[in-house]
């Protein structure tokens, strides 16, 4: 876990009631790193925000099983699957946040149409 995430989720959790959860904290860090001029280090440590759309897309792509998708631990399975899948590439999991979310949100339609 990155330093900012650790601080928000562990050390000062009560100060960040809406951002201290895994999904929103990482999504917030993703937004900061992609849409502001704030220089964040180690953005590869920001993992994908495993909401229902990211979970559905991960299942559709075969990164998680049906059993994992139906488990209460599904966010962890998704986070781990994307970290493993992208290890050794130039990409980090948050690079896929918007494309996967939009793909699922639009019913997995072909992006060219």
N, C-alpha and C positions, 0 to 999 in steps of 0.2 A: 504494500500500500504506500502511496506517495505521502510526502510530509503534510501537504495541505489536507488531503483526505483523512489522514490519521488524526490531525488536529481537530477537524470538524466532526469526525465520526466517533472519536474516543475522548480526547482531552477536553474539548469544549462543546460536547454534544448538546447540552442544554441551551447554549447560545445560538445554535443553528437547528432549531426544531424541525424545519421543513427541508433542510439540506443535509441532515446528518444520516439519512438512509443511503444505502449503497447506490441505488438507481439514480436518485436526484443529485447526490453529491457528485457522482461521476459525470452526469449530464451537464451540471453546472460548470464543472472544470472543462468539459469539452467545449461548451459555449465560450468560456473565457479564452481558451486556447485558439479557437477558430474565428471568433468574431470581435476580438479586441486586440489592442496592441500590447497587452500585458505579456511580458516574456516569461512563459512558464518553462521550467526545465523538466526533463524526463516525461514528456507527454506520452511516451509509450507505456507508462505506468497507469495512465487513465484508461480504465477498462470500459467496454461498451455498456451502455445503460440498458439492461435486459428487461425492457417492458414487454407487453404482450405482442407487439409487432415484431420486435427483434427476436423474441422467442419463436414466433410463428415462422419467420424467415429462416431462422437457424434450423428449425425442424425441416422445413421444405427443402433446404439445401443439404440435408443429411448430416448436419453437425451434431445433432442430438437425436436420441431415440424417442419413440412415442412414450415410453415409460418415464424417461427423463423429463419430457415435456409436461407430463401430468404430475410430476413430483413437486413437493413444496420446496425442494432445493433447485428448481429449474434455473433461477438466475445464476447460481454458482456454476451449474453445468454449462450454461451459455457463455458466461465470462471465460471459463476455463477452455472451452472448445475454440473460441475465437482467438484467445491468446496462443494456444497451441497451433492452430491453423496458420496464423500469420507469423509465427516465430521464424526468424531467418529471412524474412522478406523486408521490403522497404516500407511496408504498411503497418499501421497500428490499428487496433480494433475500432477506435473512434473514427477512423477514416470511413468506416462502413456504416456509421450511425444513421446518417440521413438516407443514403440509398436503400438500406435494408428496411428502414421504417417506412419510407414512401412506397417501396415495392409491396410490402405487406398491406399498408393502409389502402392501396389502390387495388387490392385483390389479386396481387401477383400477376398483373397484366404485363404484357410485353412492353418494355420501356420505349420502344421505337414507335408504337402506335399512338 
